[in-house]
């Protein structure tokens, strides 16, 4: 039986001198995302050995809820805010759960 959940993984490399500023906004955004009806899991973390690399893991109930999530102003505003604070383009993947 196919699982219709959307599982995402993203790594964001932030300029080290800006990580505290980004974390403040990332935590505020995370708190809003975790309240979304279609969000099952949303984890904001950093690499232990490279603390300026944020790692985001999310699980959404369906393609529709994931698309809805991406359209929210707070998500769009966070990515716009990141603009000049990234050292490289985000590395993002959609994963498939193996049941």
N, CA and C of each residue as an Amber inpcrd file, in Angstrom:
protein
   297
   0.8360000  -1.1800000   0.0000000   0.0000000   0.0000000   0.0000000
   0.8810000   1.2420000   0.0000000   0.6390000   2.1360000  -0.9290000
   1.4600000   3.3360000  -1.0720000   1.1040000   4.3580000   0.0000000
   2.1380000   4.9390000   0.5510000   1.9920000   5.9900000   1.5500000
   2.0110000   7.3270000   0.8160000   1.0290000   8.1850000   1.0360000
   0.9490000   9.4710000   0.3430000   1.5900000  10.6170000   1.1040000
   2.2630000  10.3170000   2.2000000   2.9090000  11.3660000   2.9760000
   4.0650000  11.9670000   2.1870000   4.3340000  13.2330000   2.4670000
   5.4930000  13.9150000   1.9000000   6.5140000  14.0660000   3.0200000
   7.7170000  13.5580000   2.7840000   8.8020000  13.6410000   3.7610000
   9.9000000  14.4880000   3.1370000  10.3270000  15.5280000   3.8510000
  11.3420000  16.4260000   3.3070000  12.5580000  16.4960000   4.2210000
  13.6860000  16.7550000   3.5970000  14.9530000  16.9370000   4.3050000
  15.6660000  18.0840000   3.6050000  16.1030000  19.0650000   4.3740000
  16.8110000  20.2030000   3.7780000  17.9830000  20.5950000   4.6580000
  19.0610000  21.0160000   4.0080000  20.2240000  21.5480000   4.7130000
  20.4740000  22.9580000   4.2140000  20.6050000  23.8780000   5.1640000
  20.8260000  25.2910000   4.8630000  22.1450000  25.7100000   5.4910000
  23.0960000  26.1300000   4.6630000  24.3870000  26.5740000   5.1780000
  24.3440000  28.0860000   5.3370000  24.3720000  28.5200000   6.5820000
  24.2250000  29.9230000   6.9430000  25.6010000  30.5310000   7.1930000
  25.7770000  31.7990000   6.8200000  27.0160000  32.5050000   7.1570000
  27.1850000  32.4390000   8.6800000  28.3330000  31.9590000   9.1670000
  28.5160000  31.7580000  10.6130000  28.2090000  32.9920000  11.4610000
  28.5530000  34.1580000  10.9670000  28.3240000  35.3790000  11.7510000
  26.8420000  35.7620000  11.8210000  26.0050000  35.0900000  11.0390000
  24.5730000  35.4060000  11.0070000  23.6980000  34.3030000  11.6000000
  24.3250000  33.2390000  12.1070000  23.5460000  32.0790000  12.5450000
  22.5790000  32.4140000  13.6830000  22.9740000  33.2310000  14.6320000
  22.0740000  33.5610000  15.7490000  20.8400000  34.3140000  15.2590000
  21.0430000  35.2480000  14.3410000  19.9260000  36.0030000  13.7620000
  18.9760000  35.0630000  13.0180000  19.5470000  34.1430000  12.2550000
  18.7300000  33.1920000  11.4910000  17.9970000  32.2330000  12.4340000
  18.6800000  31.7710000  13.4760000  18.0340000  30.8480000  14.4130000
  16.8110000  31.4660000  15.0780000  16.9010000  32.7330000  15.4270000
  15.7600000  33.4110000  16.0460000  14.5400000  33.3400000  15.1340000
  14.7340000  33.6670000  13.8630000  13.6250000  33.6390000  12.9030000
  13.2030000  32.2070000  12.5850000  14.1660000  31.2910000  12.5080000
  13.8590000  29.8900000  12.1980000  12.9900000  29.2650000  13.2880000
  13.2790000  29.5730000  14.5280000  12.5010000  29.0170000  15.6410000
  11.0720000  29.5620000  15.6250000  10.9260000  30.8480000  15.3590000
   9.5820000  31.4300000  15.2570000   8.7830000  30.7600000  14.1370000
   9.4360000  30.5570000  12.9960000   8.7720000  29.9240000  11.8530000
   8.4450000  28.4660000  12.1570000   9.3790000  27.7630000  12.7760000
   9.1600000  26.3560000  13.1560000   7.9270000  26.2210000  14.0400000
   7.7840000  27.1180000  15.0040000   6.6370000  27.0540000  15.9160000
   5.3120000  27.1800000  15.1690000   5.2740000  28.0120000  14.1430000
   4.0590000  28.1550000  13.3280000   3.8150000  26.9110000  12.4760000
   4.8810000  26.3830000  11.8860000   4.7550000  25.1970000  11.0310000
   4.2560000  23.9980000  11.8360000   4.7460000  23.8470000  13.0510000
   4.3340000  22.7110000  13.8770000   2.8450000  22.7560000  14.2230000
   2.2200000  23.9070000  14.0840000   0.7870000  24.0440000  14.3600000
  -0.0820000  23.7730000  13.1270000   0.5350000  23.6480000  11.9610000
  -0.2330000  23.3920000  10.7400000  -0.9270000  22.0350000  10.8360000
  -2.1680000  22.0040000  10.3850000  -2.9660000  20.7850000  10.4760000
  -2.3160000  19.6030000   9.7500000  -1.6870000  19.8160000   8.6210000
  -1.1130000  18.7310000   7.8400000   0.3290000  18.3880000   8.1710000
   0.9070000  19.0490000   9.1550000   2.2920000  18.7670000   9.5420000
   2.3000000  17.7250000  10.6480000   2.8920000  16.5680000  10.3600000
   3.0050000  15.5180000  11.3780000   4.2650000  15.6940000  12.2050000
   5.3660000  16.0410000  11.5360000   6.6570000  16.2130000  12.2020000
   7.3690000  17.3750000  11.5400000   7.9880000  18.2230000  12.3470000
   8.8470000  19.2720000  11.8040000   9.9660000  19.4840000  12.8090000
  11.1730000  19.1160000  12.4130000  12.3330000  19.1940000  13.3030000
  13.3460000  20.1590000  12.7100000  13.7500000  21.1150000  13.5120000
  14.8020000  22.0670000  13.1550000  16.0120000  21.7060000  13.9940000
  17.1220000  21.4090000  13.3410000  18.3310000  21.0210000  14.0580000
  19.5390000  21.6030000  13.3400000  20.7070000  21.3560000  13.9230000
  21.9460000  21.7690000  13.2600000  22.9190000  20.6040000  13.3100000
  23.8870000  20.6400000  12.4140000  24.9110000  19.6030000  12.4240000
  25.7930000  19.8250000  13.6550000  26.0330000  18.7640000  14.3800000
  26.8000000  18.8560000  15.6210000  28.1950000  19.4210000  15.3810000
  28.8340000  18.9960000  14.3000000  30.2030000  19.4320000  14.0210000
  30.2750000  20.6850000  13.1510000  29.1360000  21.1310000  12.6050000
  29.0860000  22.3410000  11.7710000  27.8060000  23.1060000  12.1600000
  27.8440000  23.8530000  13.2660000  26.6150000  24.4480000  13.8060000
  25.9510000  25.5070000  12.9330000  26.6330000  25.9720000  11.9010000
  25.9880000  26.9430000  11.0090000  25.2490000  26.2610000   9.8460000
  25.1630000  24.9290000   9.8830000  24.3630000  24.1950000   8.9030000
  23.0880000  23.7330000   9.6020000  21.9690000  24.3310000   9.2020000
  20.6790000  23.9390000   9.7480000  20.1380000  22.7640000   8.9440000
  19.5690000  21.8140000   9.6480000  18.9790000  20.6360000   9.0200000
  17.5030000  20.6090000   9.4090000  16.6540000  20.5390000   8.3950000
  15.2070000  20.5480000   8.6100000  14.6320000  19.2370000   8.0860000
  13.8140000  18.6090000   8.9140000  13.1480000  17.3640000   8.5420000
  11.6560000  17.5700000   8.7660000  10.8640000  17.3160000   7.7420000
   9.4230000  17.5070000   7.8680000   8.6420000  16.3460000   7.2890000
   7.5060000  16.0580000   7.8970000   6.5860000  15.0380000   7.3930000
   5.2060000  15.6820000   7.3100000   4.6170000  15.6070000   6.1210000
   3.3060000  16.2030000   5.8420000   2.3490000  15.0930000   5.4320000
   1.0880000  15.2400000   5.7790000   0.1150000  14.1680000   5.5640000
  -0.1680000  13.8660000   4.0980000   0.0470000  14.8500000   3.2090000
  -0.2580000  14.6390000   1.7890000   0.4320000  15.7050000   0.9440000
   0.3960000  15.4960000  -0.3440000   0.9210000  16.4900000  -1.2880000
   0.1620000  17.8110000  -1.1310000  -1.1450000  17.7210000  -0.9460000
  -1.9660000  18.9360000  -0.8060000  -1.5760000  19.7330000   0.4360000
  -1.3560000  19.0500000   1.5590000  -0.9820000  19.7930000   2.7710000
   0.4240000  20.3650000   2.6520000   1.3000000  19.6600000   1.9430000
   2.6520000  20.1880000   1.7290000   2.6010000  21.4320000   0.8470000
   1.8220000  21.3880000  -0.2220000   1.6800000  22.5630000  -1.0940000
   1.0750000  23.7330000  -0.3230000   0.0750000  23.4640000   0.5110000
  -0.5380000  24.5050000   1.3330000   0.5130000  25.1260000   2.2550000
   1.3170000  24.2760000   2.8760000   2.4050000  24.7290000   3.7520000
   3.3260000  25.7080000   3.0230000   3.7280000  25.3580000   1.8100000
   4.6560000  26.2050000   1.0470000   4.0600000  27.5580000   0.6870000
   2.7520000  27.6630000   0.6700000   2.0760000  28.9130000   0.3090000
   1.8550000  29.8620000   1.4900000   2.1770000  29.4170000   2.6880000
   1.9380000  30.2650000   3.8570000   2.9210000  31.4350000   3.8840000
   2.4220000  32.6080000   4.2610000   3.2560000  33.8140000   4.2770000
   4.4880000  33.6460000   5.1520000   4.3580000  33.0110000   6.3140000
   5.5110000  32.8740000   7.2080000   6.5960000  31.9910000   6.6080000
   6.2230000  31.0110000   5.7850000   7.2220000  30.1740000   5.1050000
   7.9040000  30.9910000   4.0080000   7.1110000  31.6740000   3.2040000
   7.6700000  32.5240000   2.1420000   8.5610000  33.6140000   2.7330000
   8.1170000  34.2360000   3.8150000   8.8990000  35.3000000   4.4490000
  10.2170000  34.7800000   5.0070000  10.2050000  33.5620000   5.5620000
  11.4430000  33.0000000   6.0920000  12.4590000  32.7780000   4.9750000
  12.0190000  32.2130000   3.8570000  12.9590000  31.9780000   2.7570000
  13.4340000  33.2850000   2.1350000  12.5890000  34.2910000   2.0870000
  13.0130000  35.6120000   1.6060000  14.0380000  36.2100000   2.5720000
  13.8030000  36.0580000   3.8650000  14.7160000  36.5380000   4.9030000
  16.0910000  35.8790000   4.7720000  16.1200000  34.5990000   4.4170000
  17.3870000  33.8660000   4.2990000  18.2740000  34.3800000   3.1730000
  17.6670000  34.9160000   2.1280000  18.3450000  35.3410000   0.9120000
  19.8450000  35.5200000   0.9630000  20.3240000  36.6020000   1.5610000
  21.7580000  36.9150000   1.5530000  22.4960000  36.3090000   2.7420000
  21.8280000  35.4860000   3.5260000  22.4470000  34.8810000   4.7060000
  22.9720000  33.4690000   4.4300000  22.6310000  32.9380000   3.2680000
  23.0680000  31.5940000   2.8850000  24.4340000  31.6430000   2.2090000
  25.2750000  30.6730000   2.5250000  26.5710000  30.5590000   1.8450000
  26.4590000  29.7540000   0.5560000  25.3930000  28.9790000   0.4450000
  25.1570000  28.1450000  -0.7450000  23.6560000  27.9320000  -0.8800000
  23.2540000  27.4980000  -2.0470000  21.8380000  27.1810000  -2.2530000
  21.4310000  26.0500000  -1.3050000  20.2010000  26.0810000  -0.7900000
  19.7530000  24.9840000   0.0810000  19.8270000  23.6410000  -0.6460000
  20.1750000  22.6200000   0.0980000  20.1990000  21.2590000  -0.4270000
  18.9430000  20.5750000   0.1090000  17.9460000  20.3990000  -0.7470000
  16.6620000  19.8570000  -0.3030000  16.3150000  18.5880000  -1.0680000
  15.6840000  17.6640000  -0.3530000  15.2650000  16.3940000  -0.9510000
  13.8810000  16.0270000  -0.4520000  13.1210000  15.3650000  -1.3200000
  11.8970000  14.7130000  -0.8700000  12.2380000  13.2430000  -0.7200000
  11.8690000  12.6820000   0.4090000  12.1830000  11.2990000   0.7200000
  10.9280000  10.4510000   0.6050000  11.1320000   9.1590000   0.4620000
  10.0130000   8.2320000   0.4040000  10.1600000   7.2350000   1.5410000
   9.1290000   7.1510000   2.3530000   9.1500000   6.2210000   3.4740000
   9.0620000   4.7930000   2.9490000   9.8900000   3.9320000   3.4860000
   9.8480000   2.5140000   3.1240000   9.0390000   1.8130000   4.2020000
   7.9190000   1.2730000   3.7820000   6.9940000   0.6740000   4.7550000
   7.2370000  -0.8090000   4.8450000
